[in-house]
């Protein structure tokens, strides 16, 4: 077995393209589509695996700031979740300072932060801060969109890829 992930992915992709794809030429369209998605996913992994930790760290930094901004908006309201939001900011800070944190650690905390933001937004009409949170969500979401577009570029679905910076530039 080849130990290098990039080489292993290249071999699997080549094998699928040269040996399996010709056999699927007469297959149902949905099978061909799923096969093409599989190849695209392998290509994505090949191009992005080495940057995954960096990307998800940036993503966690984004959600840490987002939670902090949500906390600022709801602090003057009757929202009960301010302590939990404050704790989330502290937890994000601790993980971002941990040099041994890995991608799964980042992803797990991102998932919790997203859920927390969603819960606050759902409760916001009762607390009287729904409009402020709506504006915050629109602002913060568009801010991170460039990172997501650059990250997903290998799939070839972006309508204006020529307008995007190089991924190394984004994460430098």
Long-range contacts (C-beta under 8 A, 24 or more apart in sequence): 5-49, 6-46, 6-49, 6-50, 9-42, 9-45, 9-46, 9-49, 10-46, 12-42, 13-39, 13-42, 13-43, 13-46, 16-42, 40-154, 40-155, 40-156, 43-154, 44-152, 44-154, 44-155, 47-154, 48-151, 48-154, 48-167, 51-167, 51-171, 52-103, 53-102, 53-103, 53-106, 54-171, 55-147, 55-151, 55-171, 56-103, 56-106, 56-107, 56-110, 57-96, 57-101, 57-106, 58-147, 58-171, 59-106, 59-110, 59-144, 59-147, 60-92, 60-95, 60-96, 60-106, 60-109, 60-110, 60-113, 61-92, 61-96, 62-140, 62-143, 62-144, 62-147, 63-92, 63-109, 63-110, 63-113, 63-114, 63-117, 64-88, 64-89, 64-92, 64-93, 64-96, 64-113, 65-140, 66-113, 66-117, 66-140, 67-92, 67-113, 67-116, 67-117, 69-136, 69-140, 70-117, 70-120, 70-133, 70-136, 73-129, 73-132, 73-133, 73-136, 74-120, 74-124, 74-127, 74-129, 74-133, 76-129, 77-124, 77-127, 77-128, 77-129, 78-126, 78-127, 78-128, 79-120, 79-123, 79-124, 79-127, 79-129, 80-123, 81-116, 81-119, 81-120, 81-123, 84-116, 85-116, 85-120, 88-112, 88-113, 88-116, 146-170
